[in-house]
Amino acid sequence: MSALLTVQHHARPLFLPQDPVSSPVFRFLQRVNSAHALALASYFDLYIWSTARLDAFWDLVWDETNIIGVKGSHVVDNTALPSANPLWFKDARVNWAENMLHCRSELRIALIEAIEPTPDLPNPRLRQLSYAQLYSLVADAVSALLFYGVKPGDRVASYSSNCIENVVACLATSAIGAIWVSAAADFGPEGVKERFEQVQPKFIFAVDAVVYNHKVHPHLPKLSRLLSGLADLISPPKIVIINTFSHDQTSQSWGEDWIAWEDFLSKGHQSNLGRTETGEIKWNRLPFDAPLWILFSSGTTGRPKPIVHRAGGMLLQAKKEFAICGDLRPDDVFFYYTTTGWMMWNFLVSGLSIGCTLVLYDGSPLRDPSLLWKLVDDLGITIFGTSAKYLDQLSKGYRPREHHDLSTLRHIYSTGSPLAPPLYDYVYEHIHPKVLLGSITGGTDICSLFAGMCSALPVYRGEIQCRMLGMAVESFSAAGTLNPPDEPGELVCVKPFPCMPLGFWPLPGYGTEADVEAALKRFHQSYFSEFEGVWYHGDHILITASKSGNGGGIIMLGRSDGVLNPGGIRFGSSEIYEVLDLCFSHPTAEFMVVDYLAVGQKTEGGADERVILFVKLPPGQKITPEFERKVKAEIRARRSPRHVPARIIQVSDVPYTLNGKRVEVLVKKIINGAPLSSVNPATLSNPECLEFYHNIGQELRQECP
């Protein structure tokens, strides 16, 4: 039984676009028809063409979205397999930051920065910057980086909060052609060291303090520990400190050679090395495939993988997603709750290419559940981005629609984990009845989307709206054959796409021959070893039959290596989670579950497995026989006997990565015998809870040797 059965009872759309024919997708469809003498009529028609004619499609996307730069005549080899990682636009010359700053208006707001209130600052002021002011700051930062000797290809790192200065530093780095690397301020120093030692940054930008959970937390001690850990591993980087809370810079924690952000900008302003005689920033237009930034995998069982993304691919993909598929507009106010270490920060900042206003928030999203929704009303936020985990936690005790106007909202985006069907109901009932709810999926690996939002299509309960244009996403069986609609399988991409990463660091020319070769081998092992030639993403999915011309929605069933397989019946953990969400997560439920995690334990020497369900209950509550019977009965009735857990075990906590993702695969390995020494604790927000899973794993293995 698949998760589709949950959805089929709710075939009526939760959202219908008012005038799809006037949407950017259909305007683009007409452009395709005109340019190529075609008669495409639906999104599905356009999608099929976009994946069959990659060269023609991406060529038109460049023109439609007004990319600034030189395009050239070449696009891509239409016959290449993804494993070949072919060149894109080999004659092109672009600069990502130049495209982010095409708007120079003194009236249009580019960035608004909001922080969580604290006892000392109960009503923190909103900082805001016009596009003209942002341009001026970036010009000074470019000049300062040049003054201190930063060159194209150098790595510039950040260990900062989600502040205006971080965006400025990123844009300035890209303007020069250097490579941006970012770690969130809530990451521990050891986890950041594992990232920065691999890429050896020439500069590190850091804040002096962060606010979270109603408190200000000093950040310089963490920075000092990071630098101590890096001291014997890399050449000493320049350190620039962003003063966020007017702390005393003469304190003992201030490093002798550190530079204050204000002094850094002042040096740039004085030198003026980054501007031409006419005042234009000296944009360094590089090849389409030049590296833009390095993102890191979670690295829960090894060193985080340094994934290098190409500048042109990030630019073109974001413009397609925002301008064509999502219909973002210059008058939009775009918010995404994210840290600077999650790819959604890069996704958000790319919204500058539309000329809209971005809202940067630093602090807890849930200590005061009204805070972000008050921001929606105060700032007129139209695009609200968050995680499925946030919506799940919010749904347990807060109904924004009862307390806020929210009339400006057009879209709500959710990612990070599958969005359970009951949360679709929650959004439309308790947040906004007419919003486009865009569940989106992609990942750090591509820093963009495989499937997601489309303003021209309906929203169906439990489904991602569609596969994104130009992304040849399919569902493969374990044997590597194409699945029909409604059949669970592995998410693959069978054609190249421009946001494919260049590889893992170091790229050729940036390391020893042995290190480059090892990185290349690790890259191919990560994405191309499962199925011959095609991109394997590691997600277990189901593509539905096409409805309303959408080409099939996507149902996320969990990570592939976390798929459950009792008795040879494969299904995703999300199928169990949906039952728990539906029956045991609302405050009026007879039994309440706060969090959960389902994994497979190997039995019969690995020939079979049984399902183990870990549950976190409200404080003071314990699992009872009646609770167990009720949970198993609901799972059996709503799924199948195979879905029923063999054991239900109460836990005090469920492990999550620093980016808020539940780590099923890691727990599965531990209960099947992997030692705790194989875990990288620096990648987890709560590694201390793993001791319990290690101990219970020993008991479970004794039960089923």
Order of alpha helices (4+ residues) and beta strands (2+ residues): alpha-alpha-alpha-alpha-beta-beta-alpha-beta-beta-alpha-beta-alpha-beta-alpha-beta-beta-beta-alpha-beta-beta-alpha-beta-beta-alpha-beta-alpha-beta-alpha-beta-alpha-beta-alpha-beta-beta-beta-beta-beta-beta-beta-alpha-beta-beta-alpha-beta-beta-alpha-beta-alpha-alpha
